[in-house]
Amino acid sequence: LITNNLTMYTDLKFSSKTEVSELYKQIRAIGGTPTENRVLIISPTNQEIKVGDIIIPDSVSKDNIPNKGVIVKIGEITEEYESYEKLLEVGKIITYGRYAGKEIEFNPEEVKFDSDKYKFTILSLNEILFIENNRNGEN
């Protein structure tokens, strides 16, 4: 979506590195993995939409803005998708379409986090639109 020649984008924010580390430890401790050619991502629900440096209020329709999340688990990658193996790593930020993926919930006794602050999504590899490094240089 282009507005006044500036692109609207999602600014992915977690509260702190400590918060991300704790969430990652909890998720790693959960048994299981995504099925083949899928990834599990976590996204904060407090993502801000911006145009340049201006934050767009929640009342504005965001239907055309893609979602972002951080990869936390990767399923087996088959030969058909082997080109993704070099690109996908736990900790990378991915962008995916508005209606892509399937949100999932974990047992609250296994993952102790505020479900109002985060969402987990399983995505097929072909639903990933863009892969980028974390801005702080940590993966």
SULRA-V103604 format. One record per helix or strand of 2 or more residues. SS is the DSSP state (@ for helix, = for strand). FROM is the first residue (numbers start at 1). LEN is the number of residues. If there is no record, write none. Layout:
SS/FROM/LEN
SS/FROM/LEN
This chain:
=/2/2
=/6/6
@/17/13
=/38/7
=/48/4
=/54/3
=/67/8
@/79/6
=/93/4
=/102/3
=/118/7
@/125/3
=/128/5
